[in-house]
Amino acid sequence: MTLTQADAIHAHILAALHASSFPEPWSAVEFAGLLRQPGVAGWITSMDGAPVGFILVRAAADEAEI
Protein backbone atom coordinates (compact mmCIF):
# COMPACT_ATOMS: atom_id res chain seq x y z
CA MET A 1 0.00 0.00 0.00
CA THR A 2 1.29 3.45 -0.88
CA LEU A 3 0.20 6.92 0.19
CA THR A 4 0.48 9.89 -2.18
CA GLN A 5 -0.24 13.49 -1.29
CA ALA A 6 -3.15 14.66 -3.42
CA ASP A 7 -2.92 17.83 -5.45
CA ALA A 8 -5.27 19.44 -7.95
CA ILE A 9 -3.67 17.31 -10.69
CA HIS A 10 -5.13 14.26 -8.93
CA ALA A 11 -8.70 15.61 -9.00
CA HIS A 12 -9.85 13.12 -11.65
CA ILE A 13 -8.71 10.23 -9.45
CA LEU A 14 -10.55 11.62 -6.43
CA ALA A 15 -13.68 12.18 -8.51
CA ALA A 16 -13.61 8.60 -9.82
CA LEU A 17 -13.17 7.15 -6.34
CA HIS A 18 -15.93 9.40 -4.96
CA ALA A 19 -18.27 8.35 -7.80
CA SER A 20 -17.85 4.70 -6.84
CA SER A 21 -19.36 5.41 -3.41
CA PHE A 22 -21.89 8.22 -3.78
CA PRO A 23 -24.94 8.63 -6.03
CA GLU A 24 -24.23 12.37 -6.49
CA PRO A 25 -20.43 12.56 -6.55
CA TRP A 26 -18.27 15.65 -6.61
CA SER A 27 -16.68 16.48 -9.95
CA ALA A 28 -12.99 16.70 -10.73
CA VAL A 29 -13.43 20.48 -11.00
CA GLU A 30 -14.87 20.59 -7.47
CA PHE A 31 -12.02 18.49 -6.07
CA ALA A 32 -9.42 20.63 -7.83
CA GLY A 33 -10.95 23.80 -6.41
CA LEU A 34 -11.09 22.33 -2.93
CA LEU A 35 -7.46 21.21 -3.02
CA ARG A 36 -6.37 24.72 -4.03
CA GLN A 37 -7.91 26.27 -0.92
CA PRO A 38 -5.70 27.21 2.02
CA GLY A 39 -5.82 24.73 4.86
CA VAL A 40 -6.91 21.79 2.68
CA ALA A 41 -4.80 18.68 2.20
CA GLY A 42 -5.48 15.23 0.85
CA TRP A 43 -3.88 11.84 0.39
CA ILE A 44 -4.61 8.94 -1.95
CA THR A 45 -3.93 5.36 -0.97
CA SER A 46 -3.06 2.82 -3.66
CA MET A 47 -2.62 -0.91 -3.75
CA ASP A 48 -0.59 -2.53 -6.53
CA GLY A 49 -0.48 0.85 -8.29
CA ALA A 50 -4.28 1.34 -8.35
CA PRO A 51 -5.94 4.05 -6.26
CA VAL A 52 -8.33 2.54 -3.72
CA GLY A 53 -9.20 5.39 -1.35
CA PHE A 54 -8.53 8.92 -0.21
CA ILE A 55 -8.84 11.29 2.71
CA LEU A 56 -9.24 15.05 2.68
CA VAL A 57 -8.73 17.35 5.65
CA ARG A 58 -9.53 21.00 6.08
CA ALA A 59 -8.30 23.21 8.90
CA ALA A 60 -9.75 26.64 9.59
CA ALA A 61 -9.09 28.76 12.67
CA ASP A 62 -9.23 26.39 15.62
CA GLU A 63 -11.26 23.66 13.89
CA ALA A 64 -10.51 20.84 11.47
CA GLU A 65 -12.63 18.37 9.55
CA ILE A 66 -12.03 15.13 7.72
WOZI-V499136 format. One record per backbone hydrogen bond with DSSP energy under -0.5 kcal/mol. CO is the residue of the C=O (numbers start at 1). NH is the residue of the N-H. E is the energy in kcal/mol with one decimal. If there is no record, write none. Layout:
# WOZI-V499136
co->(CO CO)
nh->(NH NH)
e->(E E)
This chain:
# WOZI-V499136
co->(2 4 6 7 8 10 10 11 12 13 14 15 16 17 18 18 22 27 28 29 30 31 32 34 37 39 41 42 43 44 45 45 46 47 50 53 55 57 58 60 63 65 66)
nh->(46 44 42 10 11 13 14 15 16 17 18 19 20 20 21 22 25 31 32 33 34 35 36 37 40 59 57 6 55 4 52 53 2 50 47 45 43 41 65 63 60 58 56)
e->(-2.4 -3.0 -0.5 -2.5 -1.6 -0.9 -2.0 -2.6 -1.9 -2.4 -2.7 -2.4 -1.0 -0.5 -1.6 -1.6 -0.5 -2.3 -2.6 -2.3 -2.3 -2.6 -0.9 -1.5 -1.4 -2.4 -3.0 -2.9 -2.1 -2.7 -3.1 -1.4 -2.4 -2.1 -2.5 -2.6 -2.2 -2.3 -2.4 -2.5 -2.5 -2.4 -0.5)
